[in-house]
């Protein structure tokens, strides 16, 4: 497992990768070509309130967040669910806020994508950004994941895949651009279902 200092270096490199993304957004806000989204105060949802696309967007914009699971394609459903329950207990001990979601992703050594019980993990201000990233990174390593999806808080819509084992690092280095956030698309390719909303991160605007 990587030492905290090594994870900090990955986090610093990731923050640098965000810089050229943020600069044109800020310029667009100043010159009026980019309009700030509304409804960014509706996440996390209150108990019993449906999670619609606006709330999902708010979650990604307001919070440092990640998509994380303990599922592995080569294990049975029962075993995966039992291990995912342990991951949930770990997140509760670490004070990591999370909601259950459904994900679909192709693991590095698998030919086909698999559907996985997953978690949308978000920081409510209890952690500094580096510490939140480190906790999620270490959980992804602990549960033998190829990677996790990470998005920094802010009006940018861009997320990255963060490698946490050698298989993923061989494919994409320490991290790789996942793309920009799109909502209410068809559940095709890597995707996450949050509430009733299908979330995908695409490098190019979907047709």
Secondary structure as UniProt FT lines:
FT   HELIX           4..31
FT   TURN            40..41
FT   TURN            47..48
FT   HELIX           53..62
FT   STRAND          65..68
FT   TURN            73..74
FT   HELIX           77..93
FT   TURN            94..95
FT   STRAND          97..105
FT   TURN            108..109
FT   STRAND          114..122
FT   HELIX           129..142
FT   TURN            143..144
FT   STRAND          147..151
FT   STRAND          158..163
FT   HELIX           166..172
FT   TURN            173..174
FT   STRAND          175..183
FT   STRAND          191..194
FT   TURN            195..196
FT   STRAND          197..202
//
